[in-house]
């Protein structure tokens, strides 16, 4: 179900340079998120899977999005979240509603690609995302090309996992959400990913 992982950076070019330095693949500018205060660049990680470098958009300094201030405070690029792809977000929302799980959405989103094509999607976020270890959920609009199809290739995702002081509780939550993901015991909540490129391997964490 993994759709993409988000690598936060306080400046987009810095994030792009960071990924290229370690993998040999330079991410392509994706576009801006109107009203959200962010912009991104992408690298494909294979079929319908990609790395999103996300950073503040200087043209939207006053956008109402809690993610943007956190990105500005980053001293170095790090993982800030991940997205799982669903085929039917409204049905998933109803499942959560019946189970008494609080969530936000479905919320529509869009951005215009550098080639002028409009990407559209809807997302759903859990009110309790287990300190960022649980994903937000995305469903791409019919007819919207998946970003991995035209993002620069040459990278693959070797590993994606999470660490938690309470792995059993997290595993229970993941199973309910229909997600199979390696959960390891750690001192704190942490996302981990390993990306392989032509130049080398890049280890990422939150």
DOKE-416030 format. One record per atom (N, C-alpha, C): residue in one letter; x, y, z. Coordinates in steps of 0.2 Angstrom, whole numbers, plus 2048, in hexadecimal, padded with zeros to 3 digits. Layout:
! residues N
aXYZ
...
//
This chain:
! residues 206
x8047FA800
x800800800
x804806800
x80B806801
x80F80C801
x80F80F7FB
x80D8167FB
x80D81A7F5
x81381E7F4
x8148227FA
x81A8267F9
x81D827801
x823829801
x82682B807
x828833807
x82783680C
x82983D80C
x82F83F80F
x83484280C
x83A84480E
x83A84C80F
x83984E815
x839856816
x83F859816
x83F85F814
x845863813
x84386B814
x84886F817
x846876818
x84687A812
x84987780D
x84A87A806
x84A875801
x8468767FC
x8458717F7
x84C86F7F3
x84F8747F1
x8568727EE
x85A86E7F2
x85A8707F9
x85F86C7FD
x85D8657FE
x8568637FE
x85485C7FE
x8568597F7
x85585C7F2
x8578597EB
x85E8577EB
x86285C7ED
x86985B7ED
x86B8557F2
x8688557F7
x8698507FC
x8688497F9
x8628487F6
x8618417F3
x8668407ED
x8678457E9
x86C8437E4
x8738427E6
x8758457EB
x87C8447EE
x87D83C7F0
x8778397F3
x8788337F5
x87682D7F1
x87182F7EC
x86F82A7E7
x87182B7E0
x8738317DE
x8758327D7
x86F8347D3
x8698347D6
x8638367D2
x86083C7D5
x85F8417D0
x85D8487D2
x8558487D1
x85284A7D6
x84A84A7D6
x8488507D2
x84284F7CF
x83F8547CA
x83A8587CE
x83A85E7CD
x8358637D0
x82E8607CE
x82A85F7D4
x82385D7D2
x81E8627D2
x81E8677D6
x81986D7D6
x81886F7DD
x8138747DE
x8128777E4
x80B8747E6
x8098747ED
x8038737EF
x7FF8797F1
x7FB87B7ED
x7F78827EE
x7F48827F5
x7F58877F9
x7F18877FF
x7F4883805
x7F987F803
x7FD87B808
x80487D80A
x806882806
x80D885808
x813880807
x81287B803
x818877801
x8198767FA
x81E8737F8
x8208717F1
x82486B7F2
x8258677EC
x8288617EC
x82C85F7E6
x83085A7E7
x8348577E1
x8348507E2
x83484C7DD
x8338457DD
x8388417DA
x83983B7DD
x83D8357DA
x83982F7DA
x83982B7D5
x8358257D4
x8398207D8
x83581C7DC
x8388167E0
x83580F7DD
x8338107D6
x83080A7D3
x82980B7D1
x8258067D0
x81E8067CD
x81A8097D3
x81780F7D2
x8128127D6
x8148137DD
x81B8157DD
x81E8167E4
x82381B7E3
x8248207E7
x8298267E6
x82B8297ED
x83082C7EC
x8338317F2
x8318387F0
x82E83B7F5
x82C8427F4
x8308467F9
x83484B7F6
x8388507FA
x8338557FA
x831857801
x82C85C802
x830862806
x82E868804
x83186E807
x82C874807
x82E87980B
x82987F80B
x82A882804
x824885802
x8248897FC
x8248907FE
x82A8947FC
x82B89B7FE
x82589F7FC
x82289D7F7
x81C8A27F4
x8168A17F8
x81689D7FD
x81089C801
x81289C809
x8158A280B
x8178A2812
x8128A1817
x80C8A3816
x8068A481B
x80189E81A
x803899816
x7FE893815
x7FD89081C
x7F788E81D
x7F488B823
x7F6883822
x7FC881824
x7FD87A823
x802878829
x80187482E
x806873833
x80C870831
x80C86D82B
x81286A829
x81886F827
x816874824
x81B879821
x81F87C827
x81D87E82C
x822880832
x82787B834
x824875834
x829870836
x82E86E831
x82D86F82B
x83286E826
x837874826
x83587A827
x83987F828
x83E87F82E
x83D87B833
x84187A839
x846874838
x846870832
x84A86B832
x85186D830
x85686A834
x85D86B833
x86086782D
x85D86182C
x85F85D826
x859859824
x85985781E
x85385381B
x85284D81F
x84C84B820
x84A846824
x843843822
x84183D824
x83A83B822
x83583E827
x830840824
x82A844827
x824840827
x82383B823
x81D837822
x81D83381C
x81782F81C
x81682B816
x80F82A814
x80E82880E
x80782780C
x806820809
x80081E80B
x7FD817809
x7F8819804
x7F88157FE
x7F38167F9
x7ED8117FA
x7E78147F9
x7E18117FA
x7DD8117F4
x7D980C7F2
x7D580C7EC
x7CE8107ED
x7CC8107F4
x7C58137F5
x7C58167FC
x7C781D7FC
x7C8820802
x7C1821806
x7BC823802
x7B5823806
x7B381D80A
x7B5817807
x7B381180A
x7B7810810
x7BE81280F
x7C2811815
x7C081681B
x7BE81C819
x7BC82181E
x7B681E822
x7B181A81E
x7AC817822
x7AE812826
x7B380E824
x7B5809829
x7B880C82F
x7BC81182F
x7BF815834
x7B9818839
x7B481B835
x7AE81E839
x7AB81883D
x7AA81383A
x7A680D83E
x7AA80B844
x7B180B843
x7B5809848
x7B780E84E
x7B481484D
x7B5819851
x7BC81D851
x7BF81C84B
x7C681F84B
x7C5826848
x7C882B84B
x7C8832849
x7CD833843
x7CA83783E
x7CE838838
x7CC83F835
x7D0841830
x7CF84782D
x7CE846825
x7C9848822
x7C984681B
x7C2842819
x7C2840813
x7C784180D
x7C784880B
x7CD84A80A
x7CF851808
x7D2851801
x7CF8557FC
x7D18557F5
x7D88597F5
x7DC8577F1
x7E385B7F0
x7E485B7E8
x7E98607E7
x7EB8607E0
x7F28647DF
x7F58637DA
x7FB8677D8
x7FC8667D0
x7FF86C7CE
x80086C7C6
x80786A7C5
x8088657C1
x80F8627C0
x8138677BB
x8198677BB
x81D86B7B7
x81B86B7B0
x8198657AD
x8168657A6
x80F8677A5
x80C86A7AB
x80686D7AA
x8008687AC
x8018627AD
x7FC85D7AE
x7FA85E7B6
x7F385D7B7
x7F185E7BE
x7F08577C1
x7F38577C7
x7F38517CB
x7ED8527D0
x7E984D7D1
x7E384E7D6
x7E38487DA
x7E18497E0
x7E18437E5
x7DC8457EB
x7DB8407EF
x7D88427F6
x7DC83E7FB
x7DC841801
x7E083E806
x7DB83D80D
x7DE839811
x7DB838817
x7E083781D
x7E083B822
x7E583A827
x7E283882E
x7E5834832
x7E3832838
x7E483783D
x7DF838842
x7E183D847
x7E683B84C
x7E783484D
x7EC832851
x7F182D84C
x7F6830849
x7FA82D845
x800829848
x80082884E
x805825852
x80C829851
x80C82F852
x811834852
x81583384B
x811833846
x81383383F
x81582C83C
x814827840
x81682083D
x81181D839
x80A81F83A
x80581D836
x805822830
x80281F82A
x802823824
x7FC828824
x7FC82C81F
x7F682F81D
x7F482B816
x7EE82B814
x7EC82780F
x7EA82B809
x7EC829803
x7EA82D7FD
x7E78287F8
x7E382C7F4
x7E08287EE
x7E082D7E8
x7E482B7E3
x7E582F7DD
x7DE82F7D9
x7DD8357D6
x7D68367D2
x7D78327CC
x7D182F7C9
x7D182C7C3
x7D48307BD
x7D882E7B9
x7DB8327B4
x7E18367B6
x7E38367BD
x7E983A7BF
x7EF8357BE
x7F48377BB
x7FA8327BA
x7FD8327C1
x80082C7C3
x80382B7C9
x80A82F7C9
x80C8327CE
x8128367CD
x8188327CC
x81882B7CE
x81E8277CD
x81F8267C5
x81A8277C1
x81B8257BA
x8208297B6
x8208307B8
x8258347B4
x82A8377B9
x82B8357BF
x8308387C3
x8378347C1
x83C8387C3
x8438357C1
x84482E7C4
x8468297C0
x8478227C2
x84E8217C4
x85081B7C7
x85781A7C9
x8578187D0
x8528197D4
x8528177DB
x84D8127DC
x84E80E7E1
x8498097E4
x8498097EB
x8448077EE
x8438077F5
x8458007F8
x84A8007FB
x84D7F97FE
x8497F7804
x8477FC809
x8447FB80F
x840801811
x83B7FF815
x837804818
x83480181E
x835804824
x83380182A
x83280682F
x82F804835
x82E80983B
x831806841
x83280B846
x83580984C
x83080C851
x82E808857
x82A80B85C
x82C808863
x82B80B868
x82C80886F
x826803870
x82180486D
x81B7FF86E
x8197FC867
x81D7F7864
x81C7F585E
x8167F085D
x8147ED863
x80E7E9863
x8077ED861
x8077F3865
x8017F8864
x8017FA85D
x8077FC85A
x8077FF853
x8057F984E
x8087F384F
x8067EE84B
x7FF7ED84B
x7FB7ED850
x7F47EC851
x7F17F284C
x7F37F884D
x7F07FD849
x7F17FC842
x7F77FA840
x7F97F9839
x7F47F3836
x7F37EE83A
x7EF7E9837
x7E87EB836
x7E57EF83B
x7DF7F183A
x7DE7F6833
x7E37F9832
x7E37FE82C
x7E57FA825
x7E67F3826
x7E87EF820
x7EF7F081E
x7F47F2822
x7FA7F4820
x7FF7EF823
x8037EC81E
x8097E7820
x80F7EB820
x8127EC826
x8187F0826
x81D7ED82C
x8237ED82B
x8287EB830
x8287F0836
x8277EE83C
x8277F2842
x82C7EF847
x8317F3848
x8377F184D
x8367F5853
x8397F2859
x8397F685F
x83E7FB85F
x83D801861
x842806862
x84180B867
x84680F869
x84581386E
x84081986D
x83F81B867
x83A820865
x83681E85F
x83182185D
x82D820857
x832823851
x83381F84C
x837821847
x83581D840
x83582183B
x83581E834
x83C81D831
x83D81782E
x84381682B
x842814823
x84681681F
x846814818
x84D813815
x84E80F811
x85480E80D
x85380E806
x856813802
x8558147FB
x85C8137F8
x85B80F7F2
x86180D7EF
x8618117E8
x8678137E6
x8688177E0
x86E8157DC
x86F8187D7
x8758167D3
x87C8187D6
x87C81D7DA
x88281F7DE
x88381C7E4
x87D81A7E8
x87E8177EE
x8778167F2
x8778157F8
x8718137FC
x870819801
x86A81B801
x869821806
x86481E80B
x86681F812
x86281D818
x85F82381A
x85882381B
x85482881E
x851826824
x85082B828
x84C82A82E
x848830830
x843830835
x840835837
x84383883E
//
